[in-house]
Amino acid sequence: FLNDTNLDSRQIYFVNQIVEYIVHNGMMKDLSVLQESPFTDKGSVVEIFTDLTVWMGIRKVIDRINANAAA
């Protein structure tokens, strides 16, 4: 995902935190964790992703990972 999208440093940090979370937990079933530290350390989802298209792309990747982990 990072290779196909132009992200700024805050967005890259946020995506990297998602990756670390999924590596540690196997999936991200409860998206409410995104409203807590370390995800909010550089701003909220709305502040970091002003282009909702980018955020929706990230959500789709999370959903696919969750579907694969549950299968």
N, C-alpha and C positions, 0 to 999 in steps of 0.2 A: 504494500500500500504506500509506504513512504517513497518508493521509487517512482510511482505513477502520479503523485500529487505534490504540488509546491506548497510546503508547509513552512511557517516561520519557527523560530526557536521555541516559543511557548507551545506551539502545536506539536512539535517533535517531542518535547519533554512529556506532554500529556500522552501521546501515543506510546512512547517508551514505558510510561508508568502502566498503561494498559497491558502491554506485552509482559512486563515483569509480574503483574498481578496474575495473568493467565498462566504463565509458566509456573508460578508458585501454587496456584489453586486449581489448575486444570481447565477452568472455564470462568466466565463472568456472568453468572445467572442473575444476580441482583445488581442492576445498574445503579442503584442508589449509592453504592460505594463511590461512584464518580463525583458525588457531592461532598466528599470528605478528603482530608489530606491522605496521601500526597497529591492526589489529582487536582485539588484546588489550590495548591501552593503557588501557582502562577496565574490564577484567575479561575472563574467558573467556566463551565462548558460554553455558556452563551457569550462570555467575554472573550474566550480564546477562539471560538469558531464563529466568527461573524457571518461567514458563508455557510449556511445550513446544509448546502449540498455536500460539503466536505464532511461535516458531522454525520450526515446520513450515510455516507460511504463507510465511515468508521463503524457506525452501528451495524451495517450489513455484514461487515467482516466479523464483528463480535457475535452476531447471530449465527453466522456460518460456523464459527469455532464452537459455539455452544451446541449446535445441532450435531456436529461431528463428534464432540465429546460425549454426548448423550446416546449416540448410536452404538 
